Amino acid sequence: MLPQSLLLSLFFCTFIISSPFCYSSFLDEPLSNFFERTPAYNPSTAYPSYLGTIDKERVDDFKGSLERYDHLGTPATSLGEVNVEDFRAEGVGDTDDTEAFKKAWKETCSSDTAVLVVPKDKTYNVKPITFSGPFKSDSVTLKILGKIEASDNPADYASNLSHWLLFRNIQNFQVEGDQGTIDGKGEIWWENSCKINKAKPCTKAPTAVSFVQCDNLKLHGLRVYNAQEMHVSIEKSVNVEAFNVIVTSPETSPNTEGIHVTSSENVHIIEPVIKTGDDCISIVDGSKNVKATGVTCGPGHGISVGILEGGKPKAAVSNVLVDHATLTGTNFGVRIKTWQGGSGNVDNIVFEHVKMKGVSNPIIIDQNYCDQETACKDQDSSVQIRNVIYKDITGTSATKKTTIFNCSKTFPCQGIMLKGINLS
């Protein structure tokens, strides 16, 4: 039997012969030269401005802009800041603090400084709530020093089953969460999921934290645990930086994506640490110019890119870069998945410098993805997947098959490139 590395080399050559093209969307030279750079090559200059760069200097600058929060945590707030306890939030864990949060947010909206503080050493029980403007100030800051805990009574979500904490249409918004936590208390939702209890109908559960139409958004150290379903969702937003977001829920918790990006542009996810029961990061319909770097993932379902709404008339995901990631014990590695039906493109996708540790199905493209109780019908139309690079993917696989390409018969994958694949 041929060694796997040789088989991959032959596979790589086959794609080069059958699908010749120049990767001009990423580079100014043919793809054949992409893998032949000298050791001094600086990858930050290889991608054009739409991907941007996140190098050490950029990350250090981002950290430095947040150092002023390092010594927070005293009960008193700075002059002009709004404290939820000023509006009778008790923070004892078993009383409802929702109205206090609403009043404190209203005061924040009318404040010149627009800074809301959730004090430390307290647990605030909050039912579903929407935070939105208008604002007197040009920017808004939320400092989470204590614990925000969800109601675990499903009846409290009757009017909005999709969201728990919803931040909508907030521009220049900064969330500091590295001293506090957000707990979705998702256990009751997981128990009633059809993926756990087959006797139950398949229904939605709330996303723990949603940012919708929040342009120029910065998240620092946000810590979200035990979401009802998704942990953090970034939707219809432009110019987002998410630094050191930490997500934790059990491996058995269903549909609990870590960071979900949809219909958003210019998103940078920097050094997240995600342990969950579904995709660590999912980048889906309508998203472009998304970069994830320094990712720590596992357990979970790996990192996914794709179009997940079956039958959607036309959708696209483009210009995605996953650079330096470590996946440990995940069910999947780096995956592109699309439903049959509809039309559109998933293109210009790069996975590079990824380490796998006991990962099942490390590299997957699946144009026939189906996640429903009954089998999906075969359809003639499909989303086109093209211009995908896998570079420097190494480590160990928990399955015999390390690379699976399940491409459409009518719209087959195009321009798939592999280099430096070493999986045992």
Summary of the structure (lengths in Angstrom):
residues: 424
radius of gyration: 22.3
end to end distance: 14.5
largest distance: 71.9
contacts: 1485
relative contact order: 0.10
helix: 14%
strand: 40%
